[in-house]
Amino acid sequence: MQRARADLAAGRATVSEVAARWQFSDISHLIRAVKSRYGQTPTQFVRWLSGSS
């Protein structure tokens, strides 16, 4: 989970690519896992890092 989050933070891969790379069964599984653990969807997390609303 931490590696997937680090990939999202780096901004070098899409959410789909991160899900595939870290062997989540599908993108929905990654989204639910990130939201459950960090309280944000992957997209919200990336936007937060970039300072966008």
JOUR-V579767 format. One record per helix or strand of 2 or more residues. SS is the DSSP state (2 for helix, 1 for strand). FROM is the first residue (numbers start at 1). LEN is the number of residues. If there is no record, write none. Layout:
ss=SS from=FROM len=LEN
ss=SS from=FROM len=LEN
This chain:
ss=2 from=2 len=9
ss=2 from=15 len=7
ss=2 from=27 len=12
ss=2 from=42 len=9
